[in-house]
Amino acid sequence: MRIRASVAAVTGALALSALAVPAAHADGAASAYRTEAVKIVKGAHAAAGKQGVKGVRGGTPYDLNVTFSQFKVAKAIKVGTTNHVATTVTYTLTHGADVDITAEDFLNGPYLYKGSFDNPDNMLFGDLPATCKVVTDTTAKCTGKVDIYPAEGELWNSDAGGWKGGALAIAYNGQDGENPDPSKVGVADKGGLGSTSLQRYSRQTVNASPEPVKKGRTITVTGALTRANWEDNKYHGYTKQPVKLQFKKKGASAYTTLKTVTTDSKGNLKTTVKASADGYFRYSFAGTSTTPAIDSTADFVDVK
């Protein structure tokens, strides 16, 4: 399920209903349950102080006897400007004997949130339910996905950096997914289960010229470091960043750093070196907390 998450500005499950967009393959009753499930959870976050959520028929979901542990997610998630990104999350679900996790209307899954648990700046979900394998009468190993659609406005540039992981479970207990009585719906919602970093995908180029070149002559090495802008879905220069110019002599197995060059106000790079031997030039960016490391492809220069 894809959710355009501007949650902090909205309160209550009903107001959030317009934000729920079922996945293309979900329809019928399953779609209704999934839509309502995320409405309830997001409404709970948006409600001041998590005081409870008013549903179509009024009432507050009860605390479901479900807990989550051993939450594992990728250390970093690279997100570009247009391509859908899905990251896999695994966790252990522990439940009371009164909870039937095999019921058709029992849903659970992971999510990511930015900021505080009670009042997140942004949230990212995936399709519900996660796939769970029963281990004992009260535990299951679950695998779910969190989907990111940058082209659909789910992220702002300020969202780059640290995110936290949460998980939710919804037991509808036979309630109508399109018009449930929330007081008869059980909800378990836990944050702070893990952490990850969302990074703005980076690109690095290099061009060494002239080629060929006489030994001892000057080689000019240009390039550009750019990264995804999640607000206009384009790539822009990453300014004032240190980037290593590296060289690998023909026949050698490893690169050697020649110098460090700083990108200009447009993310461009330019420096010069003396031609010494046939070999490959590249620019290498070490990365930051918001932008992943990237090496350019190699540019070979023939030295006469």
Secondary structure by P-SEA (a helix, b strand, c coil): ccccccccccccccccccccccccccccaaaaaaaaaaaaaaaaaacccccccccccbbbbccccccccccccccbbbbcccbbbbbbbbbbbbbcccccccccccccccccccccccccccccccccccbbbbccccbbbbbbbbbbbccccccccccccbbbbbbbbbbcccccccccccccbbbbbbcccbbbbbbcbbbbbbbbccccccccbbbbbbbbbbbbcccccbbbbbcbbbbbbcccccccccccccbbbbbcccbbbbbcccccccccccccccccccbbbbbccbbbbbcc
